[in-house]
Amino acid sequence: MILYSVFEWIDVRSWLFFFFVFLLIADIMKNKNPSNFPPGPWPLPFLGNIFTTADFKTMDKLAEKYGEVFSLRWGSQKTVFVLGYKMVKEALVTQMDSYVDRPVIPLFHAVFKGLGVGLSNGYLWKMQRKFFNIHLKNFGEGKKTLELSIQQEAHYLCEAFKEENGGPFNPHLLLNNAVGNVICATLFGHRFEYNDEKFLNILRWDAESVVLLNMNLCCLCLQLFNLSPALFKYLPGPHQTILSNYDKVVAFLREEIVKHRNTWDPSDPRDYIDSYLGEIEKNKGDAAAGFHIENLVICALDMIEAGTESVGTTLRWALFFMMMYPDIQEKVQAEIDSVIGQSRQPNLADRPSMPYTDAVIHEIQRLGNIVPMGFPKVSNKDTTLAGYFIPKGTMVATILSSVLKDKNEWETPEIFNPGHFLDAQGKFRRRDAFFPFSAGKRMCVGEQLARMELFLIFTSLLQRFSLSPAPGQNMSLEGVNGFTYSPHPYNMCAQLR
């Protein structure tokens, strides 16, 4: 009897061993790289490179070993990473039609559902992007209306800074509120007061989600969710906070849309939502264009998400760099005093006469490096990159930080240097390797609006205030890795000039 049990135990163990070997061989065969696929570190069975941190500094180190085009695998999902100006330009510009689609990433898909402008594909994406561009261009007086809206918000922001009476404060929420109001004026036709708790919560939830999306401690959990969303949907982790936060933001947007529908006058569109409601009526016979209420919700979320956090983070870097480099701050203020003076607000017509300030803003975007990993694309056909074979359906990530800090393109890539954007005569010069908004067909749809905001808000603040770190404030150039790359929270003082 004892001998029989031993043989039975050995038999069960053998079956388990053979079953594991079978799964291992199946995994190897399933995930075998095609011939001439980009190289990369050896993946673990079943899991792949899941323990490799997905941040731009890790990508830089891997590129040193494997070259500017290499690959990683998470589960069965292979991703090709592209670094350096020449290779990123090849992917985003020269071969833009090969890498124009967005991949389905479960965590993002759970929120955006393949709708909106940022994560949609094909005909639907083209129609939504086209409508967004037309609305920004033609609504009201187009660019002039947007400029007035930004100038108004810059005034309110300066007044909020003034209320701090030169004492220490954290500008994070004030900056996000200001740029969020620019988006809200375009989207809803109205702004929110800086003490509006409901809107402040929206900004807090959004900011928290952006940080959680790539914190090192959370990264593994998020990758596991993407590997098995059906399982992790019911397990605790940072993904639950992210999904909960987005649910609250979406509920807020639905409320605004309902208010608009109840007061909508087709003959007198007040804002983006009204115009979109009209587009829904116009496109009833074209379901593929995607004009329906659910898509309007996601388009609004796209605008809030991209238009608030990205510009707000850039402005936080702007104030940070001005405090780090007071001599540069003084030069900007001297140019403001010379061109604009103190009797009126800055306007966009001033920008051509302010090359140094324009160069400083560009350098803030370059070294601030706020979207270092870009957002991945997926190859829509078999193609080659740097001589490597990229099969159709492969996820491709172009690392924008590697362009903004390419040693072959920038004289001092790791140093804040406005001279990168000035010629020998002190005139502003454009640089080919300036990709903060990405490039190609998928470059940021809100680039024009963001550039307007950065110039008008930055110059308005420096026109009225001299900025310095709060007493005892540690100023570190090392940022925080999230979906965006942001400065560590800081307190500052803003003294009236």
C-alpha positions, 0 to 999 in steps of 0.5 A, a space after each residue: 500500500 505504501 509503495 503504491 502511494 509512492 508510485 502514485 505521487 511520483 506519477 502525479 509529479 511527473 505529469 505536472 513536470 511534463 505539463 510545465 515543460 509543454 507550457 514552456 515549449 508552447 510559450 517559447 514557440 508562441 513568442 519566438 521572434 521573427 528573423 531579424 527582429 530588434 534585439 533586447 534583454 532575454 525575457 522570462 518564460 510566460 512573463 517576458 521582461 515584466 520586471 524591467 522598469 518602463 521609464 525613459 532612463 531605463 530605456 537610455 541604458 538599454 539603448 547603450 547595450 542594444 542600440 537605438 532600436 531594441 525590443 522588450 516583451 511583457 507577457 506575449 506583447 512585444 514592444 519595439 523601442 525607438 530612440 534618438 532623433 534620426 530613428 524617431 524621425 524615421 518612424 514618426 515622419 518618414 514612415 508615418 503611415 506605417 506607425 499611425 495607429 494606436 495599440 489597445 492597452 487594457 488599462 487605457 481601453 477600460 477608460 477611453 474604449 478606443 474612442 476620442 481623439 487620442 486613442 482612436 484609430 482609422 476613419 473615426 480618429 480622422 473625423 474626430 481630429 478634423 472636427 477638433 481642429 476645425 472647432 479651434 480654428 473657426 469657433 468665435 473668432 478662432 485664434 483671437 478668441 482663444 487668445 482673449 480667453 488665455 489672457 483673462 485666465 492669466 490675469 486671474 492667475 496673477 491675482 491668485 499669486 498676488 493674494 499669497 502676499 509674497 509668502 511661500 505657497 505651492 503653485 501646482 493646483 493654481 497652475 492646473 486650475 488656470 490651464 484647466 479653465 482655458 480648456 473649460 472655456 473652450 469645452 463648456 463655455 465657462 470657467 471655474 473659480 479657483 476655490 471651486 471644490 468640485 473642480 479642484 477635485 477633478 484636478 486632484 483626481 487627474 493629477 493623481 492618476 497621471 502620477 500613478 500611471 508610471 510610479 516604480 512601485 505601481 508599474 508592475 501592478 499596472 503591467 500585470 493588469 494589462 496582461 490579465 485585465 479580467 483577473 486584476 479587475 477584481 484585485 486591489 492595486 493602483 489600477 483601482 485608484 486610477 479607474 475610480 478617479 477616471 470614473 469620477 471625472 467622466 461623471 462630471 463631464 456627463 453632467 456638463 453635457 446633460 446641462 448643455 443638451 437641456 439648453 442647446 440652441 442649434 443655431 447658436 453654438 456656445 462652445 465645443 459641446 454645443 458644436 459637437 451636438 450639432 455634429 451628431 445631428 449632421 452625421 446621423 447617416 455616418 455611424 463610422 464617423 463616431 459622432 455620438 454622446 459616448 464619444 463626446 464624453 471621451 473627447 471631452 476627457 481627452 481635452 481635460 486630460 491632455 490640455 490640463 496636465 501637460 501644460 500645467 506641468 510645463 508651467 511648473 517646470 517653467 517657474 522651477 527653472 526661473 528660480 534655479 537660474 535667476 540670471 535667466 529670469 532677469 533677462 526674460 524680465 528685461 525683455 518683457 519690460 523693453 517690449 511690453 512694459 508694465 501698462 498692458 498684458 502680453 499678447 501673441 503679437 509680442 512673441 516675434 519681438 521677444 526672441 530670448 523669452 521664446 528661446 527660454 520657453 522652448 528650452 523649458 519644454 526641451 529640458 522639462 521633457 514632460 512626456 518622455 516616453 511619448 505614447 506608443 503606436 502599432 505598426 499597421 503593416 510589415 516594415 523595417 526600421 534601422 534594418 530590423 524587421 517590424 511585423 504588422 501589429 507590433 507595438 512601437 514606442 518612440 522615446 521623445 526624451 532621447 530626441 530632446 536630449 540627443 547628444 548629436 543634436 544639442 550642444 549641452 543636452 543635460 544643461 538648461 541653455 536658452 542658447 540652443 534656440 538662439 543664433 549668433 545674432 540673438 535671433 530665435 532659431 528653430 531646431 529640427 530635434 524639438 519634439 515635445 509635441 511628438 511629430 507626424 500625423 499623431 503629434 499633439 492635436 492641441 499644440 497651437 493652443 498649448 504654445 499660446 498658453 505657455 507664452 501668454 501665461 509665462 510672460 504674464 507671471 514674469 511681468 508682474 512677479 520675481 520668483 524665488 524658492 521658499 526658505 529651506 526649499 530643496 531644488 532638485 532637477 531630478 523629476 517624478 516619473 509618471 505618465 508625465 515627467 514633473 518636478 517634485 512638489 515645491 513651495 515658492 515665493 512670488 514678489 510683486 515687481 
